[in-house]
Amino acid sequence: VADLLQQLLTSPIGRQITQTLSLPTPPELRRYEPGQALLPGPALVVGARGGAVRGPITSILTAAGVEVVDAHVDTDSGPADGTDPQRFAAVIVDATGIERSEDLGQLHDLLHPVVKRVLASGRIVVLGRPPEDAADPSARAAQRALEGLTRSLGKEAREGTTVQLVEVVAGAEADLGAALRFLLSARSAYVSGQVLRVGRAPAGAADASDWHRPLADQVAVVTGASRGIGAAIARVLARDGAHVVCLDVPAQGDALQRVANEVGGTTLQLDITAADAPQRLVDHLRDRHGGVDVVVHNAGITRDRTLANMERSGWDAVIAVNLTAPERIDDELLRTGTLREGGRIVCVSSMAGIAGGKGQTNYAASKAGLIGHVEALAPQLAERGGSINAVAPGFIETDMTAAMPVAPREFGRRMNSLSQGGQPVDVAEAIAFFAAPAAVACNGNVLRVDGQHLIGA
Ligand SMILES: NC(=O)c1ccc[n+]([C@@H]2O[C@H](COP(=O)([O-])OP(=O)(O)OC[C@H]3O[C@@H](n4cnc5c(N)ncnc54)[C@H](O)[C@@H]3O)[C@@H](O)[C@H]2O)c1
């Protein structure tokens, strides 16, 4: 969908109006292309005292061909000879050693001189520990403080720079690769102000041999794949090497076939709310592919009304598609072992499921329920060497959001740290990240792809 306002705002006259009205000008975000370098410039790696992940980070970056600057930067004014200070595509801060609130000042000292030296579409990643794993109350408070720092710095960042916190479980330092690469790469263009947790990868978990085709030889099924975000997910999973089974209702058959042809995949026409849908899906996957490696629950509907004006049928339809169907399908996939050992499930939740939405009691209930589903199944998936995670999109440019009235649409589009709506591909990239075998150390996460909403949660 052409974003006319964006074009207007980035024209010279538009920029003037924007400044007068103090509307943020949307920066152009660096997005992923196959073969692209992980970072378009050097990465600065710094650490607070006692940190444990600087070494592993440096190894990951070096293996990825990134130039690592591991030096103390204590001024933002640059070299004494008047040359421009060096600028960085990423700044990575090891804060795992922070154990008391008094230690937090080190983060000010490490970040203050360099925040203005980050290039456009830059990346700032802070690494800490899960606060609840802390040995004592002061360590827990200090680690929890990292979240406030990260979320605020995300709101201060300019020119498409994103800021994230990665909570690394002790002993999982060697399993950081997939998460760190995703957050540094252009694949995470529309993810900011988020907390991602990395646990210990199950024994025997795959190392990625090819980071540009992490899904080679994998079979994935995507529900609601005929259009919008689902079609983008099918494209990105196929680009990353997967055979994609594109699933949608029979009424979407033609559009579904077009997507499947485009991505070299196959189709399955199925209403996921049908009583026999889980069984039919299992039969299809077993007969044609002997099982499945990646399941993406993307199909979703809205029936927005305030609760006072909502019919029971509107409530039931939304819960049935968005929540009950994924629950029943996952039960059957797990019960029958159709989801192969090490398999990954990714659920498409929504910002509404986290922050709530006016007129969306049914929708938000379904999407919050999906997060509960992810949390409940995460231990089971870990036992099987796999994972289940949720991706929660904010305002994404699709037919659904194009149909919104102008005022709430423009409001939704602009009111985030990146001052623009996301693209379906941005959601798809986050899903592809969780779908990759090398990312199984990330389990039970809810990752927002929302440019960091400025209001609500
Ligand atoms: N667009 C956004 O801004 C946004 C924001 C947050 C979350 N989401 C979520 O992302 C997902 C995709 O959204 P979208 O904007 O692409 O929507 P969309 O309406 O364009 O696509 C949804 C697809 O799901 C299919 N579907 C619906 N009911 C089905 C059923 N019973 N069985 C099989 N398929 C069914 C539809 O036919 C359609 O192809 C949804 O879960 C939605 O809730 C979207």
The ligand as an ORCA input file, in Angstrom:
! r2SCAN-3c Opt
* xyz 0 1
  N      -1.971     -6.190     10.052
  C      -1.615     -5.838     11.265
  O      -1.305     -4.676     11.525
  C      -1.576     -6.876     12.356
  C      -1.217     -6.459     13.631
  C      -1.139     -7.380     14.654
  C      -1.410     -8.713     14.409
  N      -1.777     -9.123     13.174
  C      -2.032    -10.555     12.995
  O      -1.284    -11.038     11.893
  C      -1.972    -12.121     11.279
  C      -2.136    -11.851      9.784
  O      -2.806    -10.613      9.622
  P      -3.070     -9.910      8.203
  O      -3.125     -8.464      8.431
  O      -2.154    -10.450      7.192
  O      -4.586    -10.415      7.946
  P      -5.347    -10.840      6.613
  O      -6.795    -10.756      6.937
  O      -4.844    -10.105      5.427
  O      -4.933    -12.390      6.448
  C      -5.385    -13.391      7.308
  C      -5.469    -14.691      6.542
  O      -5.964    -15.709      7.419
  C      -6.895    -16.492      6.710
  N      -7.863    -17.152      7.591
  C      -8.837    -16.560      8.325
  N      -9.604    -17.490      8.931
  C      -9.080    -18.698      8.589
  C      -9.464    -20.039      8.882
  N     -10.511    -20.317      9.661
  N      -8.722    -21.048      8.361
  C      -7.648    -20.780      7.568
  N      -7.274    -19.522      7.245
  C      -7.978    -18.482      7.745
  C      -7.595    -15.501      5.790
  O      -8.254    -16.140      4.722
  C      -6.436    -14.627      5.358
  O      -5.811    -15.111      4.198
  C      -3.304    -12.253     12.007
  O      -3.192    -13.260     13.005
  C      -3.480    -10.894     12.655
  O      -4.279    -10.956     13.797
  C      -1.877     -8.232     12.133
*
